[in-house]
Amino acid sequence: MECEVIEMHLKYLFDLDNILSDMDEPHYQKIGFPIEKEEKLSLLRKRQDLIEKLPPDIAGVYERLRKRYQRAIAPVENGFCFGCFQQLPTELLTRSNEINTCPNCGRILYWRHK
Amino acid sequence: MNLASLLVKDRVNLAIKPGKKNKVIEDLVYLIKRGSDAELIVSTLLKREELGSTGIGKGIAIPHCRSLAVDKLEIAVGRTTKGINFNAIDKKPVFLIFLIIAPPQDPGNQYLLTIGKIVQIAKDLTKKDLLNKAQTPEEFVTMIGQIEKELNKRK
């Protein structure tokens, strides 16, 4: 599978996970948005579909990181990993066409489109 | 956390084109981002809407999500005189939309605090019948600032 496709699936999966994890936050529940149980199940199924679309090794890394940090992907800002706030080595900043992880915390790195 | 300081007049459109919920959400996202990032944001917002409408009733909706596509909390506001079917909690059309996008890593959980604050302000807006008062984006931002100050005093 091409790197761009994997990255796209990861982004969609990550955003979906953020929706699901925010819903469990007490502060969010207190706001009182109605949540349809059936739709939550459907979203969980979509999540599973996305996991299955990923190469098993990448899916495994993603799931492991999510369990450890809650958010498995960290944006890169000014050469820093915004998961652990450590500076990234120069060779990573001249990014190659592959999925990169932070050498310090292991999170999957994401470069925003400017 | 100061909501008025997060509102940018260029992202307040007091005459959005009425239309289907998805299209209105898309148009508001375009006030913040364009291109593939916008697509990602729209897709996430719509997935969130699938879980249950963010139309909180009395003509107001607050679609929201986190997205890798933004590096800070971003808000766009849209108002229309023709109601939009948002499947709101009270089943009534929506006239004012606050669209919120936050980065995944969000210091101090500003995202959830902002949503909470907008809900409070929205209730005040409808209670005081101020939904259509502001005539320009500048007036709208000033009005929100005033309501926010009053709410802070009441605490």
Interface residues (C-beta under 8 A of the other chain):
Chain A: K11 Y12 F14 D15 L16 N18 I19 D22 M23 E25 H27 Y28 K30 I31 G32 F33 P34 I35 E36 E39 K40 S42 L43 K46 R71 I73 A74 P75 E77 F82 G83 Y110 R112 H113
Chain B: G35 S36 D37 L40 S43 T44 K47 R48 E50 L51 G52 S53 T54 I56 C65 R66 S67 L68 A69 D71 I89 P103 P104 Q105 N109 Y111 L112 L113 I115 G116 V119
